[in-house]
Amino acid sequence: MATYSPSTPVTQLGRGGDRGAPPNGGGDDGRGDGSFSGSRLPNYGARLRRARLGLVCGIATVSMVFISLTSAYVVRQGLPTFDGATNSYVRDWGQVQLPWMLLAINTALLLISSLTMEAARRGMARRAALAPLQSIPGIAIGEEKSFPWLGVTVLLGFGFLAGQWMAWGELKARGFFVDTNPNSSFVYLLTAAHAVHLAGGIVALLWAAVMTSLLHRPVEGRRIVVDVTAWYWHFMAVLWIYVFALLGFAR
């Protein structure tokens, strides 16, 4: 009687002198970061993503600070204070005559600086995209003449801070100091908190300008600094509009 025997299994690769498995395709070393085998070149794409993630975490932290200040600002408006002289609760919120014209000029300066910062970001992204072409023999992209958008943004940022200092001086000239009433205290607190965070953005802008003009870092590295600083600067512009509207309507 005929019997059935299963087919002989395929011999596994790598046994009995056979060839081993072929190398991993794609020309990389299995790291999955897009670099070539043995290459020590940094992965600027991954660095940019990490920098943006860190920026998002920082923006979330700053947002929570101003949300807390807003909650305290709104609650304190309707919160009475006990007056020991009259043995009763009184409303001591008070009014503050803000220099609206000067604050509007400061707002315009910051919005214009946001536009110049975006121009700087796009220009640096374009230069980073064209940089690999310079290493190809026979291809010359020439010297690209660019407007100093970073320098203009720094000047506008300092102009905004100077305008805020003038606004505080105008408040003092009108008789409104930090301890005049709770309303004036919150005005100084909100505007000063924004100015401090904006000053941090100016420091980042100065560092980006130094990397661009003095240190001659690779254009991909400069793009990371400019890109992250630009998005932070846009956030500062939006945050100031929020503070400006809060002081104007929630009083």
Secondary structure, DSSP 8 states (H G I E B T S, - for coil): ------------TTSTT-------GGGS-S--SS--TT-----HHHHHHHHHHHHHHHHHHHHHHHHHHHHHHHHHHT--EEETTTTEEE---------HHHHHHHHHHHHHHHHHHHHHHHHHHHHHHHGGGGGSTT----------HHHHHHHHHHHHHHHHHHHHHHHHHTT--TTS-HHHHHHHHHHHHHHHHHHHHHHHHHHHHHHHHTS---HHHHHHHHHHHHHHHHHHHHHHHHHHHHHHH--
